[in-house]
């Protein structure tokens, strides 16, 4: 299923456009989190990247 709804990073408004926000011209992203799977093959790598970037406490 493809998500149609997008959210602007700058102003936080929702839109259906894929390229930019119609109000402020900012970048838009999909506001939905990725699906969770207990058999996630890339969990270790995401954890290490967050730890290296400082988003997780050591």
C-alpha positions in Angstrom: 0.0 0.0 0.0 1.4 3.4 -1.0 0.9 6.3 1.4 -0.5 9.4 -0.3 -0.4 11.7 2.7 2.8 13.8 3.2 3.8 16.2 5.9 6.0 19.3 5.6 9.2 19.3 7.6 9.2 23.1 8.1 5.6 24.1 8.8 4.1 20.7 9.7 1.1 20.9 7.4 -0.2 17.9 5.5 -0.4 17.7 1.8 -0.9 15.2 -1.1 2.0 16.7 -3.1 5.2 14.7 -3.4 7.7 17.3 -4.3 7.3 20.3 -1.9 4.9 22.0 0.5 2.4 24.2 -1.3 2.4 26.7 1.6 6.0 27.2 2.5 7.9 25.3 -0.2 9.7 23.0 2.3 10.6 19.4 1.9 7.8 16.8 2.5 8.1 13.3 4.1 5.8 10.4 4.8 4.5 10.9 8.4 3.8 7.2 9.0 6.4 5.1 10.8 7.7 1.9 9.1 6.0 -1.3 9.8 7.3 -3.3 12.8 8.6 -6.8 12.3 10.1 -9.0 15.1 12.3 -10.6 12.4 13.9 -7.3 11.4 17.2 -8.0 9.7 18.5 -4.4 9.9 17.8 -3.7 13.6 21.4 -4.0 14.6 22.6 -1.6 12.0 19.9 1.0 12.8 20.8 0.7 16.5 24.5 1.3 15.8 23.8 4.3 13.5 21.6 5.9 16.2 24.2 5.2 18.9 27.0 6.7 16.8 25.0 9.8 15.9 24.3 10.5 19.6 20.6 9.9 19.5 20.8 7.0 22.0 22.4 7.3 25.5 25.4 5.0 26.0 
